[in-house]
């Protein structure tokens, strides 16, 4: 048998039945033998970096297009056909010169395609005689957003392998990390020097600083329910799975939102209504993949436009007008942390386009290593086993934990990882694991890892049976001064069902001991069902609403500054029984409690009672019995399960908090009252106009109760201090200047964003602030010994804040911005002294 593939024909000589049988088999295999596979990698000729989403057009000898494909996120491409008509391969990419290569059909060749860059002035505005052809494509993509947005799919599930590497630029390790994960050269500084003679750089050329891998199963159910379970993770040098969170969610999943949030900053997406008035779009190229045409469109903010924008290239498929690929990066040359991400989408069997590869790069430009090196972080994620349709993500799969790690995740063996990785580890990555696992475990870095996890969970392991509570070690307020203390509780290894905790603290100013403890039973963690018994002898600020409980205290509370300023304290001895649950699995938390309290004001206050004979008696301590119901609702709540503990990660708006209390004369209670507290907070983003925060607080008390159960209005003026700014408060009103037993307060703050981005050390960003409040009190004569006003004619305050008037580099990673705010109080409750109605604040704010 003689086969000549070059001429695409087969000559067969048969002399017997055996030969006939062989000939028949050969004829059956002919289509397979002729099928040709064209594969390879596209690279930058100068840097050697892989080029994502390059257009590979396959043409015959006459120049007619017979097929096409594109390189993936890592620069790889593969095309297979039974046709022998392919003669040439045309390779092009945005920003590169086209390359034409002949095809050798006589053998399967893995091509290495090298493209050369050409200089292009992206800032130049292109003028078209008619409508910009890119605009029509972008507008159709915007019209079809809801059809293709992964977050609009009713339910889906998939598997994801992710890897995150930290390295130092200017080293071979960094170059390999960037090339392997296809992240482009603008992030590799011209100062990088791979031949540097510095010992540190030479040493780091053989390994990365950090590497982590994770395999997880992710489920999604609209609207916004996410459950990700990490089934395997490996981290260089650390056994604590807390650090697997470093690589999670580095970039948004999907690119269809109007605002893309990166490092807690909102960037306007190019796929938004009327984006053509803000972004410059240029149709650069088109690719034929299967039956789809992919239009490659570059985008960047139009000159002179003032908004947080991105720049890059987006690939839009036709006829679906869905995203097939996206390359985007931040557009701020002064940023100390630069970010770039790439996403590749594939059409699934049901016609939906879905992300299959995600790559990201963080460049810490201020964190230098040696003379010219700086830290970079490279992340990659491969998505597989995508399932859509009813039953793929049942509602029972979701609860208040959005990210969990199974206990055996850190115990996967080498064989498991070899079979689960999409691609084998490089030699440098293997070196990193070997070095970090053997050396860092001996240097105490694991202790630092536990410390970081303890900060997140508010629990530092003491052996295997107990946790130390870091937030109880040091607390500060005006009444106690520096409060030194300790808090301890049992760990899950002691008991998964029951936890015991206790605390004690001593104030250096009030010279008094405070203490308490609790017993908690976690009856169903998935439903958040628990029962608890608590006791405390402590101090509590009078007239304040608290929605939390004893064991949730954290040093990272949003009210930290307000708590530091507290001065009017009550000594409280309390016994409380509490039950809590999540009745709808997510978003809503409910608690029911019954408490006995003995309250003694530690400031000049008496509650005046009118006796039956008309005489007045004063009371300086109070016995209260109270039943309470609390409801907390977060529109999008995400919690992590770390070290067996639930950690609140973040939430989306709106947020609603409600607390209802009933005071009773039963069981020794001296007061009967009904009390309702409400807090509502929301955030609105308005394209082109900025971001608005709105908060509404209200409270109502009916019946008779001491001042400790009433409300002090939210003031923020203390000692005429210009360095203290309290959110959602009146900056010109004293902390205890106004009190009420019913009130409603509205706080508005509208952030306009930077007005000019051309300065490196100044980025002025104004915000408009307005606060208003009304309050009343039924029997103000019942409260004696303390001076206050009742805001029954309304409090009003407006202000202007300008952030980042001046900014400096902080810790080589962040911009520390200096701003100023001016506030004016007006209305019938303005102060007699004019200077008390106007104040200014100096504000500090961090930015990347």
ZIJO-V716008 format. One record per pair of residues at least 12 apart in sequence whose ideal C-beta (glycine too) atoms are under 7 Angstrom apart, sorted by sequence separation. I is the first residue (numbers start at 1). GAP is how many residues later the second one is. If there is no record, write none. Layout:
i: (I | I)
gap: (GAP | GAP)
This chain:
i: (42 | 56 | 67 | 88 | 89 | 101 | 165 | 216 | 217 | 257 | 283 | 284 | 299 | 314 | 343 | 344 | 458 | 473 | 489 | 503 | 520 | 579 | 606 | 607 | 638 | 662 | 682 | 699 | 753 | 806 | 825 | 56 | 88 | 216 | 284 | 299 | 328 | 344 | 363 | 458 | 472 | 473 | 488 | 503 | 519 | 578 | 579 | 606 | 638 | 716 | 752 | 777 | 804 | 805 | 824 | 12 | 56 | 67 | 88 | 89 | 99 | 216 | 217 | 230 | 255 | 258 | 283 | 284 | 312 | 313 | 362 | 472 | 487 | 488 | 502 | 518 | 519 | 536 | 606 | 637 | 661 | 681 | 714 | 715 | 716 | 717 | 752 | 776 | 803 | 805 | 824 | 55 | 56 | 87 | 88 | 216 | 256 | 282 | 298 | 299 | 312 | 327 | 343 | 361 | 362 | 455 | 472 | 502 | 518 | 578 | 607 | 636 | 714 | 715 | 716 | 717 | 752 | 775 | 804 | 805 | 10 | 54 | 87 | 99 | 214 | 215 | 255 | 281 | 282 | 297 | 312 | 326 | 454 | 487 | 501 | 518 | 534 | 577 | 636 | 660 | 680 | 714 | 717 | 751 | 775 | 776 | 803 | 823 | 53 | 54 | 66 | 86 | 215 | 296 | 297 | 312 | 326 | 341 | 342 | 361 | 486 | 501 | 576 | 577 | 634 | 635 | 716 | 717 | 718 | 750 | 774 | 775 | 802 | 53 | 97 | 214 | 281 | 310 | 311 | 325 | 341 | 469 | 485 | 486 | 516 | 517 | 635 | 659 | 679 | 715 | 749 | 750 | 773 | 801 | 802 | 822 | 52 | 66 | 67 | 86 | 96 | 97 | 169 | 175 | 214 | 280 | 296 | 297 | 310 | 325 | 341 | 360 | 469 | 485 | 500 | 516 | 576 | 601 | 635 | 658 | 715 | 728 | 821 | 10 | 51 | 52 | 66 | 96 | 169 | 213 | 279 | 280 | 295 | 310 | 311 | 325 | 340 | 359 | 468 | 469 | 485 | 516 | 575 | 658 | 678 | 713 | 715 | 749 | 774 | 801 | 820 | 821 | 1 | 52 | 56 | 58 | 84 | 96 | 97 | 212 | 213 | 279 | 294 | 295 | 310 | 324 | 340 | 359 | 467 | 484 | 485 | 499 | 516 | 574 | 575 | 600 | 634 | 773 | 800 | 91 | 93 | 95 | 96 | 170 | 172 | 212 | 279 | 280 | 309 | 323 | 466 | 467 | 483 | 484 | 515 | 516 | 574 | 599 | 633 | 657 | 677 | 715 | 748 | 772 | 773 | 799 | 800 | 820 | 821 | 52 | 56 | 169 | 170 | 171 | 212 | 278 | 279 | 294 | 295 | 339 | 358 | 466 | 483 | 498 | 514 | 574 | 598 | 599 | 633 | 676 | 712 | 772 | 799 | 820 | 50 | 51 | 91 | 170 | 212 | 278 | 466 | 467 | 483 | 484 | 497 | 514 | 656 | 676 | 712 | 747 | 772 | 799 | 819 | 1 | 50 | 60 | 95 | 211 | 292 | 293 | 337 | 338 | 357 | 465 | 466 | 497 | 514 | 541 | 572 | 573 | 598 | 599 | 632 | 713 | 799 | 8 | 60 | 61 | 170 | 210 | 292 | 465 | 481 | 482 | 542 | 654 | 655 | 675 | 713 | 746 | 771 | 797 | 798 | 818 | 819 | 60 | 278 | 337 | 338 | 356 | 464 | 480 | 481 | 541 | 542 | 572 | 597 | 631 | 654 | 712 | 713 | 797 | 58 | 59 | 355 | 465 | 481 | 541 | 542 | 653 | 654 | 673 | 674 | 711 | 745 | 770 | 797 | 816 | 817 | 42 | 59 | 270 | 278 | 284 | 324 | 336 | 464 | 465 | 480 | 540 | 549 | 570 | 571 | 596 | 597 | 630 | 653 | 673 | 674 | 710 | 711 | 769 | 796 | 171 | 214 | 279 | 294 | 301 | 323 | 336 | 461 | 475 | 479 | 480 | 539 | 540 | 570 | 653 | 673 | 710 | 711 | 713 | 743 | 744 | 769 | 796 | 816 | 817 | 58 | 59 | 170 | 173 | 177 | 212 | 300 | 322 | 472 | 479 | 520 | 539 | 570 | 571 | 595 | 628 | 629 | 672 | 673 | 710 | 714 | 743 | 796 | 815 | 43 | 173 | 212 | 354 | 518 | 539 | 540 | 570 | 672 | 673 | 707 | 711 | 743 | 768 | 769 | 795 | 814 | 815 | 42 | 56 | 57 | 171 | 172 | 173 | 214 | 320 | 472 | 518 | 539 | 569 | 594 | 628 | 671 | 695 | 742 | 794 | 814 | 41 | 171 | 173 | 212 | 469 | 516 | 538 | 627 | 671 | 675 | 742 | 766 | 767 | 794 | 795 | 814 | 41 | 42 | 56 | 173 | 212 | 568 | 593 | 626 | 627 | 740 | 766 | 793 | 794 | 55 | 168 | 317 | 352 | 537 | 626 | 673 | 740 | 741 | 766 | 767 | 793 | 810 | 40 | 54 | 55 | 592 | 626 | 738 | 740 | 741 | 765 | 39 | 54 | 55 | 348 | 350 | 536 | 625 | 739 | 764 | 765 | 791 | 39 | 54 | 268 | 591 | 624 | 625 | 765 | 268 | 270 | 348 | 382 | 535 | 590 | 663 | 701 | 764 | 789 | 803 | 37 | 38 | 167 | 168 | 267 | 268 | 590 | 625 | 701 | 730 | 763 | 764 | 804 | 51 | 166 | 167 | 266 | 267 | 534 | 625 | 663 | 700 | 762 | 801 | 803 | 37 | 165 | 166 | 265 | 267 | 588 | 589 | 625 | 699 | 762 | 804 | 36 | 166 | 270 | 533 | 625 | 699 | 762 | 763 | 35 | 36 | 165 | 588 | 623 | 624 | 698 | 761 | 762 | 35 | 165 | 532 | 587 | 623 | 624 | 698 | 761 | 35 | 587 | 623 | 624 | 34 | 36 | 164 | 531 | 587 | 622 | 697 | 42 | 622 | 739 | 34 | 163 | 260 | 501 | 530 | 587 | 696 | 738 | 740 | 31 | 38 | 42 | 586 | 737 | 738 | 739 | 740 | 162 | 528 | 529 | 695 | 736 | 737 | 738 | 528 | 738 | 161 | 527 | 528 | 694 | 527 | 160 | 692 | 693 | 738 | 159 | 160 | 527 | 692 | 480 | 542 | 158 | 479 | 690 | 691 | 713 | 157 | 528 | 690 | 157 | 690 | 713 | 733 | 539 | 690 | 51 | 156 | 38 | 155 | 730 | 732 | 155 | 731 | 155 | 730 | 154 | 255 | 262 | 731 | 36 | 43 | 45 | 153 | 40 | 43 | 45 | 152 | 37 | 39 | 40 | 41 | 42 | 43 | 44 | 45 | 46 | 151 | 255 | 596 | 36 | 40 | 40 | 42 | 44 | 263 | 8 | 263 | 707 | 262 | 713 | 164 | 471 | 713 | 164 | 471 | 547 | 471 | 622 | 162 | 470 | 547 | 477 | 477 | 478 | 479 | 255 | 476 | 478 | 479 | 477 | 478 | 251 | 479 | 732 | 731 | 733 | 732 | 730 | 458 | 725 | 607 | 5 | 6 | 5 | 254 | 253 | 605 | 150 | 151 | 150 | 732 | 149 | 732 | 74 | 732 | 74 | 75 | 149 | 251 | 601 | 732 | 74 | 148 | 731 | 73 | 251 | 599 | 250 | 547 | 731 | 145 | 547 | 545 | 725 | 722 | 725 | 722 | 723 | 722 | 717 | 145 | 399 | 399 | 400 | 49 | 50 | 142 | 250 | 49 | 52 | 141 | 142 | 48 | 142 | 50 | 247 | 545 | 49 | 49 | 138 | 47 | 138 | 570 | 44 | 135 | 138 | 135 | 134 | 134 | 132 | 134 | 133 | 187 | 492 | 187 | 565 | 545 | 125 | 248 | 126 | 183 | 137 | 138 | 137 | 182 | 134 | 561 | 241 | 543 | 562 | 542 | 543 | 561 | 542 | 618 | 543 | 241 | 543 | 544 | 568 | 200 | 201 | 241 | 543 | 200 | 227 | 565 | 227 | 239 | 148 | 198 | 201 | 221 | 233 | 198 | 220 | 225 | 608 | 148 | 187 | 196 | 219 | 221 | 228 | 230 | 608 | 141 | 148 | 227 | 228 | 229 | 230 | 231 | 607 | 183 | 187 | 196 | 226 | 230 | 233 | 607 | 608 | 144 | 182 | 221 | 229 | 232 | 233 | 122 | 125 | 144 | 181 | 183 | 219 | 231 | 606 | 137 | 193 | 230 | 606 | 123 | 141 | 192 | 232 | 605 | 140 | 191 | 604 | 605 | 400 | 604 | 234 | 603 | 232 | 459 | 400 | 457 | 399 | 400 | 456 | 457 | 459 | 398 | 399 | 232 | 398 | 457 | 187 | 453 | 94 | 453 | 457 | 94 | 456 | 92 | 183 | 236 | 543 | 181 | 236 | 153 | 181 | 237 | 178 | 236 | 237 | 168 | 177 | 236 | 94 | 170 | 171 | 174 | 170 | 237 | 94 | 148 | 150 | 169 | 237 | 148 | 150 | 168 | 169 | 215 | 240 | 243 | 168 | 169 | 239 | 242 | 237 | 238 | 166 | 167 | 240 | 240 | 242 | 166 | 238 | 242 | 164 | 165 | 240 | 242 | 164 | 163 | 70 | 162 | 163 | 162 | 211 | 68 | 70 | 94 | 162 | 68 | 69 | 161 | 208 | 68 | 160 | 161 | 207 | 208 | 211 | 160 | 211 | 65 | 160 | 70 | 207 | 208 | 158 | 159 | 206 | 207 | 158 | 159 | 158 | 158 | 207 | 158 | 55 | 156 | 157 | 156 | 55 | 156 | 153 | 157 | 156 | 157 | 402 | 405 | 155 | 156 | 400 | 402 | 403 | 404 | 155 | 401 | 403 | 400 | 401 | 401 | 180 | 176 | 176 | 173 | 161 | 161 | 161 | 53 | 73 | 73 | 53 | 72 | 53 | 52 | 73 | 72 | 73 | 52 | 225 | 307 | 245 | 242 | 224 | 272 | 266 | 268 | 259 | 334 | 258 | 366 | 308 | 367 | 307 | 366 | 367 | 306 | 366 | 306 | 306 | 364 | 336 | 337 | 336 | 336 | 336 | 337 | 336 | 335 | 265 | 263)
gap: (12 | 12 | 12 | 12 | 12 | 12 | 12 | 12 | 12 | 12 | 12 | 12 | 12 | 12 | 12 | 12 | 12 | 12 | 12 | 12 | 12 | 12 | 12 | 12 | 12 | 12 | 12 | 12 | 12 | 12 | 12 | 13 | 13 | 13 | 13 | 13 | 13 | 13 | 13 | 13 | 13 | 13 | 13 | 13 | 13 | 13 | 13 | 13 | 13 | 13 | 13 | 13 | 13 | 13 | 13 | 14 | 14 | 14 | 14 | 14 | 14 | 14 | 14 | 14 | 14 | 14 | 14 | 14 | 14 | 14 | 14 | 14 | 14 | 14 | 14 | 14 | 14 | 14 | 14 | 14 | 14 | 14 | 14 | 14 | 14 | 14 | 14 | 14 | 14 | 14 | 14 | 15 | 15 | 15 | 15 | 15 | 15 | 15 | 15 | 15 | 15 | 15 | 15 | 15 | 15 | 15 | 15 | 15 | 15 | 15 | 15 | 15 | 15 | 15 | 15 | 15 | 15 | 15 | 15 | 15 | 16 | 16 | 16 | 16 | 16 | 16 | 16 | 16 | 16 | 16 | 16 | 16 | 16 | 16 | 16 | 16 | 16 | 16 | 16 | 16 | 16 | 16 | 16 | 16 | 16 | 16 | 16 | 16 | 17 | 17 | 17 | 17 | 17 | 17 | 17 | 17 | 17 | 17 | 17 | 17 | 17 | 17 | 17 | 17 | 17 | 17 | 17 | 17 | 17 | 17 | 17 | 17 | 17 | 18 | 18 | 18 | 18 | 18 | 18 | 18 | 18 | 18 | 18 | 18 | 18 | 18 | 18 | 18 | 18 | 18 | 18 | 18 | 18 | 18 | 18 | 18 | 19 | 19 | 19 | 19 | 19 | 19 | 19 | 19 | 19 | 19 | 19 | 19 | 19 | 19 | 19 | 19 | 19 | 19 | 19 | 19 | 19 | 19 | 19 | 19 | 19 | 19 | 19 | 20 | 20 | 20 | 20 | 20 | 20 | 20 | 20 | 20 | 20 | 20 | 20 | 20 | 20 | 20 | 20 | 20 | 20 | 20 | 20 | 20 | 20 | 20 | 20 | 20 | 20 | 20 | 20 | 20 | 21 | 21 | 21 | 21 | 21 | 21 | 21 | 21 | 21 | 21 | 21 | 21 | 21 | 21 | 21 | 21 | 21 | 21 | 21 | 21 | 21 | 21 | 21 | 21 | 21 | 21 | 21 | 22 | 22 | 22 | 22 | 22 | 22 | 22 | 22 | 22 | 22 | 22 | 22 | 22 | 22 | 22 | 22 | 22 | 22 | 22 | 22 | 22 | 22 | 22 | 22 | 22 | 22 | 22 | 22 | 22 | 22 | 23 | 23 | 23 | 23 | 23 | 23 | 23 | 23 | 23 | 23 | 23 | 23 | 23 | 23 | 23 | 23 | 23 | 23 | 23 | 23 | 23 | 23 | 23 | 23 | 23 | 24 | 24 | 24 | 24 | 24 | 24 | 24 | 24 | 24 | 24 | 24 | 24 | 24 | 24 | 24 | 24 | 24 | 24 | 24 | 25 | 25 | 25 | 25 | 25 | 25 | 25 | 25 | 25 | 25 | 25 | 25 | 25 | 25 | 25 | 25 | 25 | 25 | 25 | 25 | 25 | 25 | 26 | 26 | 26 | 26 | 26 | 26 | 26 | 26 | 26 | 26 | 26 | 26 | 26 | 26 | 26 | 26 | 26 | 26 | 26 | 26 | 27 | 27 | 27 | 27 | 27 | 27 | 27 | 27 | 27 | 27 | 27 | 27 | 27 | 27 | 27 | 27 | 27 | 28 | 28 | 28 | 28 | 28 | 28 | 28 | 28 | 28 | 28 | 28 | 28 | 28 | 28 | 28 | 28 | 28 | 29 | 29 | 29 | 29 | 29 | 29 | 29 | 29 | 29 | 29 | 29 | 29 | 29 | 29 | 29 | 29 | 29 | 29 | 29 | 29 | 29 | 29 | 29 | 29 | 30 | 30 | 30 | 30 | 30 | 30 | 30 | 30 | 30 | 30 | 30 | 30 | 30 | 30 | 30 | 30 | 30 | 30 | 30 | 30 | 30 | 30 | 30 | 30 | 30 | 31 | 31 | 31 | 31 | 31 | 31 | 31 | 31 | 31 | 31 | 31 | 31 | 31 | 31 | 31 | 31 | 31 | 31 | 31 | 31 | 31 | 31 | 31 | 31 | 32 | 32 | 32 | 32 | 32 | 32 | 32 | 32 | 32 | 32 | 32 | 32 | 32 | 32 | 32 | 32 | 32 | 32 | 33 | 33 | 33 | 33 | 33 | 33 | 33 | 33 | 33 | 33 | 33 | 33 | 33 | 33 | 33 | 33 | 33 | 33 | 33 | 34 | 34 | 34 | 34 | 34 | 34 | 34 | 34 | 34 | 34 | 34 | 34 | 34 | 34 | 34 | 34 | 35 | 35 | 35 | 35 | 35 | 35 | 35 | 35 | 35 | 35 | 35 | 35 | 35 | 36 | 36 | 36 | 36 | 36 | 36 | 36 | 36 | 36 | 36 | 36 | 36 | 36 | 37 | 37 | 37 | 37 | 37 | 37 | 37 | 37 | 37 | 38 | 38 | 38 | 38 | 38 | 38 | 38 | 38 | 38 | 38 | 38 | 39 | 39 | 39 | 39 | 39 | 39 | 39 | 40 | 40 | 40 | 40 | 40 | 40 | 40 | 40 | 40 | 40 | 40 | 41 | 41 | 41 | 41 | 41 | 41 | 41 | 41 | 41 | 41 | 41 | 41 | 41 | 42 | 42 | 42 | 42 | 42 | 42 | 42 | 42 | 42 | 42 | 42 | 42 | 43 | 43 | 43 | 43 | 43 | 43 | 43 | 43 | 43 | 43 | 43 | 44 | 44 | 44 | 44 | 44 | 44 | 44 | 44 | 45 | 45 | 45 | 45 | 45 | 45 | 45 | 45 | 45 | 46 | 46 | 46 | 46 | 46 | 46 | 46 | 46 | 47 | 47 | 47 | 47 | 48 | 48 | 48 | 48 | 48 | 48 | 48 | 49 | 49 | 49 | 50 | 50 | 50 | 50 | 50 | 50 | 50 | 50 | 50 | 51 | 51 | 51 | 51 | 51 | 51 | 51 | 51 | 52 | 52 | 52 | 52 | 52 | 52 | 52 | 53 | 53 | 54 | 54 | 54 | 54 | 55 | 56 | 56 | 56 | 57 | 58 | 58 | 58 | 58 | 59 | 59 | 60 | 60 | 60 | 60 | 60 | 61 | 61 | 61 | 62 | 62 | 62 | 62 | 63 | 63 | 64 | 64 | 65 | 65 | 65 | 65 | 66 | 66 | 67 | 67 | 68 | 68 | 68 | 68 | 69 | 69 | 69 | 69 | 70 | 70 | 70 | 70 | 71 | 71 | 71 | 71 | 71 | 71 | 71 | 71 | 71 | 71 | 71 | 71 | 72 | 72 | 73 | 73 | 73 | 74 | 76 | 76 | 76 | 77 | 78 | 82 | 82 | 82 | 83 | 83 | 83 | 84 | 84 | 85 | 85 | 85 | 86 | 87 | 87 | 87 | 88 | 88 | 88 | 88 | 89 | 89 | 90 | 90 | 91 | 92 | 92 | 93 | 95 | 96 | 96 | 99 | 100 | 100 | 101 | 101 | 102 | 102 | 103 | 103 | 104 | 104 | 105 | 105 | 106 | 106 | 107 | 107 | 107 | 107 | 107 | 107 | 108 | 108 | 108 | 109 | 109 | 109 | 110 | 110 | 110 | 111 | 112 | 114 | 116 | 118 | 118 | 119 | 119 | 120 | 122 | 126 | 127 | 128 | 128 | 129 | 129 | 129 | 129 | 130 | 130 | 130 | 130 | 131 | 131 | 132 | 132 | 132 | 135 | 136 | 137 | 138 | 138 | 138 | 141 | 141 | 143 | 146 | 147 | 148 | 149 | 149 | 150 | 151 | 152 | 153 | 153 | 154 | 155 | 155 | 156 | 157 | 158 | 159 | 160 | 160 | 163 | 163 | 164 | 164 | 164 | 165 | 165 | 165 | 166 | 166 | 167 | 168 | 168 | 168 | 168 | 169 | 169 | 169 | 169 | 170 | 170 | 170 | 171 | 171 | 172 | 172 | 172 | 172 | 172 | 173 | 173 | 173 | 173 | 174 | 174 | 174 | 174 | 174 | 174 | 174 | 174 | 175 | 175 | 175 | 175 | 175 | 175 | 175 | 175 | 176 | 176 | 176 | 176 | 176 | 176 | 176 | 176 | 177 | 177 | 177 | 177 | 177 | 177 | 178 | 178 | 178 | 178 | 178 | 178 | 178 | 178 | 179 | 179 | 179 | 179 | 180 | 180 | 180 | 180 | 180 | 181 | 181 | 181 | 181 | 182 | 182 | 183 | 183 | 184 | 184 | 185 | 185 | 186 | 186 | 186 | 186 | 186 | 187 | 187 | 188 | 188 | 188 | 189 | 189 | 190 | 190 | 190 | 191 | 191 | 193 | 195 | 196 | 196 | 197 | 197 | 199 | 199 | 199 | 200 | 200 | 200 | 201 | 201 | 201 | 202 | 202 | 202 | 202 | 203 | 203 | 204 | 204 | 204 | 204 | 204 | 205 | 205 | 205 | 205 | 205 | 206 | 206 | 207 | 207 | 207 | 207 | 208 | 208 | 209 | 209 | 209 | 210 | 210 | 211 | 211 | 211 | 213 | 213 | 213 | 214 | 215 | 216 | 217 | 217 | 217 | 218 | 218 | 219 | 219 | 219 | 219 | 220 | 220 | 220 | 220 | 221 | 221 | 221 | 221 | 221 | 221 | 222 | 222 | 223 | 223 | 224 | 224 | 224 | 225 | 225 | 225 | 225 | 226 | 226 | 227 | 228 | 228 | 229 | 230 | 230 | 230 | 231 | 232 | 232 | 235 | 235 | 236 | 236 | 236 | 236 | 237 | 237 | 237 | 237 | 237 | 237 | 238 | 238 | 238 | 239 | 240 | 245 | 246 | 250 | 252 | 255 | 259 | 260 | 261 | 262 | 269 | 271 | 272 | 272 | 274 | 275 | 284 | 285 | 286 | 290 | 361 | 381 | 395 | 400 | 412 | 415 | 419 | 419 | 426 | 426 | 429 | 443 | 445 | 445 | 446 | 446 | 446 | 447 | 447 | 448 | 449 | 449 | 473 | 476 | 477 | 478 | 479 | 511 | 512 | 513 | 583 | 585)
